[in-house]
Amino acid sequence: MSWKRILLAAAGVLVLGWLVVTVRLVFLPAEDAPGKADAVVVLSGSKHERLDRGLELMRDGVAPTLVISGGFDPRQPAASALCHAGKGDGFQVLCFTPDPDSTRGEAQATGRLAAEHNWKRVLLVTSRFHVTRARMLFDRCIDGDVDAVGVPYPRASIPAAIAGEWVKLGLSVTVARGC
């Protein structure tokens, strides 16, 4: 067997491995059953789909508190109305603007809220492609259980989601390992 064939075979194995891991982390992440929690946390981005799922969980009585990241954004009228009211139908609403405006900033702000309110379990609501990294970052910032559920996202965003998550996941497991 020539070196060229060996290199091509090795490259094929690497590409196949990358595809398998991508499918597992981005398309079919490990999601949790939405059981009882102290708070349901809706992450910013794809606000409509994420907020709808968060409100569904609140109607199901999953938690007494709904937390909305970036909820005061006037371009998101449903979230903004809940944030300004400070309550929903039978539940409390807490909102914050993450600083920095990133998943890490959301995890840090939620970690502060969890400590302040003595939360032992939070349930994240985010896009499915984002579940793996979001859970990892929130686990670093919250002294308690962090579970996550994902919502579907537009197919047109798949290439950007894959590229973005790989870069951000790589940074999160190498350079930016803290809360």
N, C-alpha and C positions, 0 to 999 in steps of 0.2 A: 504494500500500500504506500502510495507516495505521500510526501508531506503536504502537498496541496489537498489531497483527499482527507487527510487527518484534520487539517485546519478547517476545511469545509464542514466536516462532521462535527467538530467541536463547536464551530459557530452555530450550526443547526441545533445542537443540544442547548447552547446558551439561549438562543432565541426561543426555543420551545419552553425552556424553564422560565424565561421572562414572561412569556404569554400565560403560563399556568399561574404564576404568582400574581400577575396583573388581574386575571379573572378572579382569583380568590380575594385579593385585597380591594379591588375597585368595583367589580361587578357583583360579587357574591360574598360580601364581608360577613363576619360573624355578628349577627344581630341578636339582641336580647328580647325575651318575652317581656312586654311592658307590664310588670307587676307593680305593686305599691311602691311609691317613692315619696320623698319629702318635697321634691320639686321636679317639674318637667321643664327642661331648659331648651328653648328654641333658638338655634344658632342663626346668625344673620346670613344673608344670601339665600336665594330661592325662597324668599320670605313667604310667598303665597302658599306653596306646597308644604313647607315646613310648619308654618303657623296653622294651617288647616289640620295637619296631623296632631300638632300639640293641643289644639282645641278639642279634637276628637278624644284624645287621651284624658283631658280634663273632664269632659262630659262623662267619660267612663269611670270617673272617680279615682284615677291613678294617684293624684297628689293634691294637696291643698293649695299649692303655690305654682303659678306659671311664671317662668322667667323668660323674658324676651330680650335677646341681644340686638342692639340697634333698633329697638322698637319705637323710638321717638322720631324716626325718619318720616317726614310728611309725605314722602312718595309711597309709604306703606300705610294707608289710612286705617285699615283694620287693626294693625299692631299699634299704631299711634293712639287710636281711640282707647284701646285696652290700657296702654301705658299711662295715659293721662287720667283715666278713671281710677287706676290702681286696683281694679277688681273686675272680675268677670261674673258669670252666673254661678255663684256659690264658691268662688275661689279668689285668692289674692293674686295680684299681678305685680311683679317687680321687673323693672326694666333698667338697662344700663347701656352706655355707649363704650365699647371696649377701647382701651388704650394700652398698647397699640391696637389698631383696627386689624386684628388677625385672629386666627383660632387660638393662638397662644394668649393673646390679650383677653379673649372670651374665657379661656380656662382660668386665667389669673383672677379675673373679676368674679367668676362663679365660685372659685375657691374662697375668696374673701366672704362672699355671701353665705356659702356653706358653713364657714367657721362662725360667722356672726349669728346665724340662725340654728346652729347645731344640727345641720342636715347630715344624715347618715347614708342616704341613697339619693342620687339624682339620676334622672333619665334624660339623656340627650336626644334631641330630634334634629337630624341633619340630612343632607342628601346622601344616598346610599354610597356613592364613591368616596365620601368623606368620613364614613363611620370609623374605619380603622385608625386613622391618624387622630381624629377628634377624641376618641376614647383614650388613646395613649396619652395625649396632652392633658386631658382632664384628670386622668388617673394620677398624674404627677402633681396636680395642684389641689386635689380634694382628698381630705382624710376621711374616706368612706367609700362606698360602692358607687361605681360609675357604670351605668348601662347605656346602651344606645340603640336607637331604631333609625332606619333610613327611609327616606321617601324617594320615589322615582325622580329622575331628572331628564331634561330634554335630550334626545339622541344627538342633536347637533352639538351638544357640549361635551360629548364623549372624548374626542381627541384632546381638547384642552384639559379636561378632568384627569385623564391618564397622565399627561405630561406634568401638569401641576402637582398632582398628588405624589408622583415619583420623586420630583425635585424636593418638595416640602417634606415628604417622609424621610428622604435621605438626609436632609438637614436635621430633622428632629431626632434621628437615631445616631447622628455623628457629632455635629457641631453644637446644636442647641438642645442639650439633653435635660435641662432643668425646667422648672415650672415657668 
